Amino acid sequence: MARMRELAPDLERWRGRDEQVAVATVVATRRSAPRPVGSKLGVSEGGELAGSVSGGCVENEVYGAAREVLQGGPGRLLTYGISDDFALEVGLPCGGEIDVFVDVPDDAVLRRALEVEERGERAVRLTVLDGPEVGSELLVLEGGEVVGSGPPELAGYGDELIRGKRSRTLELERRTVFADVLGPPPRVVVFGAVDTAEALCKVARMIGWRTIVADARGKFATVERIPSADELIVGWPEEVLARVRPDHDTAIVVLTHEEKFDVPALAGALATEAFYVGAMGSRRAQESRRERLAEAGIDGASLDRVFGPSGLDLGAQSPPETALSVLAEILAVRAGRSGGHLKEARGRIHADVA
């Protein structure tokens, strides 16, 4: 899946040679599609390509459109049907349609967007897809910074779109606009350097998420025990939370079973914007922990945010199975899904969450 961060090295290389760059972006999909919304294909002035919008079936036509806009043509919104034969080749049950917007990006917006990815900041890049302002862009960063010459009234939607985590096409201020959400991968903060922590880090790494494991016991929080963690922290929950500063794209899982660890970890987690707070343990342990948290001054609404026992009901037994169950629940919560059977779902199979 080629998004901005995957294209960044090639874009920087081309810009370093003072070459113009065209970028094609999947802005919408219908039925099955080989690449999700937000996927990108970059084309340099010298004819080099990077990334993909379809896995091969329409790249040649998109390349031709990119060459035209590089020669001064206007930005273009293109629609392609994915044949059933090609869909079968890439593992899809049937063909669908994709909308691809091809344009030469605003240089100031592109430069700042690449900085956003490099620095781990968050932003949304707004591109007008139709009308007299087609191709105009606005980059809105978390915190309010705005770059670009696009319609200034779109800036007011920035924070909501960033927190929505989902790149998508929508109608804003009587315009069709593509909102491309940029930022670092989600984080999973795990309290308790136990075997399930290592399994959870390994599974989370497979989907590109960043993992942090914390434990006050230095002999437990070691690279030898938890080799898959991106970061290990030896410290008490209060210290860890102050250092990590969980935000709205952070999940927190408490694996400890001792009051001196799990109560401050959960109380601290509930005071943050973390989108998921989970705790392992039996139902009896959960009830006892809930009572201790209430005694510590945590109100009922906050207590209801805790997913405990953490995980979906998959019949998990081993640490790897438990980790899969927990991460599955985290994914469902982030996407606003119930985590039930797909055959009983009525919405789209893919949530298109960035």
Residue pairs with C-beta under 8 A, 6 or more apart in sequence:
1 35
1 36
1 38
1 39
2 35
2 39
2 40
2 41
2 50
2 51
2 52
2 53
3 38
3 39
3 40
3 354
4 40
4 113
4 114
4 117
4 180
4 182
5 117
6 40
6 51
7 23
7 40
7 42
7 50
7 51
8 114
8 117
8 118
10 42
10 44
10 48
10 50
10 51
11 21
11 42
11 50
11 110
11 114
12 114
14 21
14 42
14 44
14 45
14 46
14 48
15 21
15 110
15 111
17 46
19 44
19 45
19 46
20 44
20 45
20 70
20 104
21 42
21 43
21 44
21 45
21 104
21 105
21 110
22 42
22 43
22 66
22 67
22 69
22 70
22 102
22 103
22 104
23 40
23 41
23 42
23 43
23 66
23 102
23 103
23 104
23 105
23 110
24 40
24 41
24 42
24 43
24 53
24 62
24 65
24 66
24 100
24 101
24 102
25 38
25 39
25 40
25 53
25 100
25 101
25 127
25 178
25 180
26 33
26 35
26 36
26 37
26 38
26 39
26 40
26 53
26 54
26 98
26 99
26 100
27 37
27 77
27 99
27 100
27 101
27 129
27 169
27 178
28 37
28 98
28 99
28 168
28 169
29 36
29 37
29 96
29 97
29 98
29 99
29 352
30 96
30 97
30 98
31 94
31 95
31 96
31 97
32 82
32 87
32 92
32 93
32 94
32 95
32 96
33 54
33 82
33 92
33 96
33 97
33 98
34 54
34 55
34 57
34 82
34 86
34 87
34 90
34 92
35 52
35 53
35 54
35 55
35 98
36 350
36 352
37 167
37 168
37 169
37 352
38 167
38 180
38 181
38 352
38 354
39 51
39 52
39 53
40 51
40 53
41 49
41 50
41 51
41 52
41 53
41 59
41 62
41 63
41 66
42 49
42 50
42 51
43 49
43 63
43 66
43 67
43 70
45 70
47 67
49 59
49 63
52 59
53 59
53 62
53 98
53 100
54 62
54 80
54 82
54 98
55 90
56 86
57 80
57 82
57 83
57 86
58 80
58 82
58 98
58 100
61 78
61 80
62 78
62 100
62 102
65 76
65 78
65 102
66 102
68 76
69 75
69 76
69 102
69 103
69 104
70 104
74 134
74 135
75 101
75 102
75 103
75 104
75 134
75 135
76 101
76 102
76 103
77 99
77 100
77 101
77 129
77 130
77 134
78 99
78 100
78 101
78 102
79 97
79 98
79 99
79 100
80 97
80 98
80 100
81 95
81 96
81 97
82 92
82 95
82 96
82 97
82 98
83 95
84 94
84 95
86 95
87 93
87 94
87 95
87 96
99 169
101 127
101 129
101 178
103 127
103 135
105 113
105 137
106 136
106 137
106 148
106 149
106 150
108 147
108 148
109 125
109 137
109 138
109 139
109 147
109 148
112 123
112 139
112 141
112 147
113 123
113 125
113 139
113 182
115 121
116 122
116 123
116 139
116 141
116 182
116 183
117 182
117 183
120 183
120 184
121 141
121 142
121 182
121 183
121 184
122 141
122 142
122 162
122 181
122 182
122 183
122 184
122 249
123 139
123 140
123 141
123 142
123 158
123 162
123 181
123 182
123 183
124 139
124 140
124 157
124 158
124 161
124 162
124 179
124 180
124 181
124 182
125 137
125 138
125 139
125 179
125 180
125 182
126 137
126 138
126 139
126 140
126 150
126 154
126 157
126 158
126 161
126 172
126 177
126 178
126 179
126 180
127 135
127 136
127 137
127 150
127 177
127 178
127 180
128 134
128 135
128 136
128 137
128 150
128 151
128 175
128 176
128 177
129 169
129 175
129 176
129 177
129 178
130 175
130 176
131 175
131 176
133 150
133 151
133 175
136 148
136 149
136 150
136 151
137 148
137 149
137 150
138 146
138 147
138 148
138 149
138 150
138 151
138 152
138 154
138 155
139 146
139 147
139 148
140 146
140 154
140 155
140 157
140 158
140 159
140 161
140 162
141 147
141 158
142 158
142 159
142 162
142 183
144 158
146 152
146 155
146 158
151 173
151 175
153 173
154 172
154 173
154 175
154 177
157 172
157 179
161 179
161 181
162 181
162 183
163 248
164 181
165 181
165 249
165 334
165 353
165 354
166 181
166 351
166 352
166 353
166 354
167 178
167 179
167 180
167 181
167 352
167 354
168 178
168 179
168 352
169 176
169 177
169 178
169 179
170 176
170 177
170 179
171 177
181 354
183 249
183 354
184 210
184 249
185 208
185 209
185 210
186 209
186 210
186 249
186 250
186 251
186 334
187 209
187 210
187 211
187 212
187 244
187 246
187 249
187 250
187 251
188 200
188 201
188 204
188 209
188 210
188 211
188 212
188 250
188 251
188 252
188 253
188 327
188 330
189 211
189 212
189 214
189 240
189 244
189 246
189 250
189 251
189 252
189 253
189 274
190 197
190 200
190 201
190 211
190 212
190 213
190 214
190 229
190 252
190 253
190 255
191 214
191 215
191 237
191 240
191 252
191 253
191 254
191 255
191 256
191 261
191 262
191 265
192 213
192 215
192 254
192 255
192 256
192 261
193 213
193 214
193 215
193 217
193 220
193 221
193 222
193 225
193 226
193 232
194 220
194 255
195 319
196 255
196 280
196 319
196 322
196 323
196 326
197 213
197 226
197 229
197 255
198 225
198 226
198 227
198 228
198 229
198 319
199 319
199 320
199 322
199 323
200 211
200 253
200 323
200 326
200 327
201 211
201 213
201 226
201 228
201 229
201 230
202 228
202 320
202 323
203 320
203 323
203 324
203 327
204 210
204 211
204 327
205 211
205 228
205 230
207 327
210 230
210 231
211 228
211 229
211 230
211 231
212 229
212 230
212 231
212 232
212 233
212 244
213 221
213 226
213 229
213 231
213 232
213 233
214 221
214 232
214 233
214 234
214 235
214 237
214 240
214 244
215 221
215 233
215 234
215 256
216 234
216 235
216 236
216 237
216 261
217 234
218 234
221 232
221 233
221 234
222 232
223 232
226 232
233 240
233 243
233 244
235 243
236 264
237 261
237 264
237 265
237 268
238 264
238 268
240 265
241 265
241 268
241 269
241 272
244 250
245 272
246 252
246 269
246 272
246 273
246 274
247 272
247 273
247 274
248 273
248 274
248 275
249 275
250 272
250 273
250 274
250 275
251 274
251 275
251 276
251 277
251 278
251 330
251 333
251 334
252 265
252 269
252 272
252 274
252 276
252 277
252 278
253 276
253 278
253 279
253 280
253 310
253 326
253 330
254 261
254 262
254 265
254 266
254 269
254 277
254 278
254 279
254 280
255 280
256 262
256 265
257 280
257 281
257 285
259 289
259 292
262 279
262 289
263 289
263 292
263 293
263 296
266 277
266 279
266 289
266 293
266 298
266 306
267 293
267 296
267 298
269 277
270 277
270 298
270 302
270 303
270 305
270 306
275 333
275 334
276 307
276 329
276 330
276 333
276 334
277 305
277 306
277 307
278 306
278 307
278 308
278 310
278 311
278 326
278 329
278 330
279 286
279 289
279 306
279 307
279 308
279 309
279 310
280 308
280 309
280 310
280 322
280 326
281 289
281 308
281 309
282 309
283 309
286 306
286 308
286 309
289 308
290 303
290 306
290 308
293 303
294 300
294 303
307 329
307 333
310 325
310 326
310 329
311 322
311 325
311 326
311 328
311 329
312 325
312 328
312 329
312 332
312 339
313 325
314 321
314 324
314 325
314 328
315 321
316 322
316 324
316 325
328 339
329 339
331 337
332 338
332 339
334 353
335 351
335 353
336 351
337 351
342 349
